């Protein structure tokens, strides 16, 4: 069984720029209306992405802000009021090794990149795979969900919330190398030999 759903991008740029919100909304077949909002709330340096809809449980992802989306750094995920455990190995050599792993209600999920770009991902659990992708530019941006297998509302909510999260792993272009600062900080603590 293969089903494809498409959500359209929207933005609300009213008011001060710190109150702007962005996201995707649309109808996903039997799951009804779904809306992804990022950042739904801001808490200092943390942003929250939220998913709501007709049948999907209220799901939120809270993480360190990177641009307009939360990142995986110091992240918290909840669905239907229940916290979800998140694990990852960001320095693994393969995509499968770098997969984001989540556990909730006896289910284990993996979210991994399916393409060279960070826009294409797959959320996988036993017998179910939801492939997500973001396509287009400007007002024509869309998020696409391709569901393989008997997915339920929780599966779709988790896949949707991850569309509003920056899941890229850090690399030299995104974070400052800290080794020079660490070496300089340690140099003051080293004993001087003469």
Secondary structure, DSSP 4 states (H G I P E B T S, - for coil): -EEEEEEEEEEE--SSGGG-EEEEEEE-GGG-EEEEEEEEEEETTEEEEEEEESSSPPEEEEEEEETTEEESTT-EEEETTEEEEEE--TT-SSTTTT-EEEEETTEEEEEEE-SSSTT-EEEEETTEEEEEEEE-SGGG-EEEEEEES---HHHHHHHHHHHTEE-PPP-TTTS---HHHHHHHHHTTSPP--
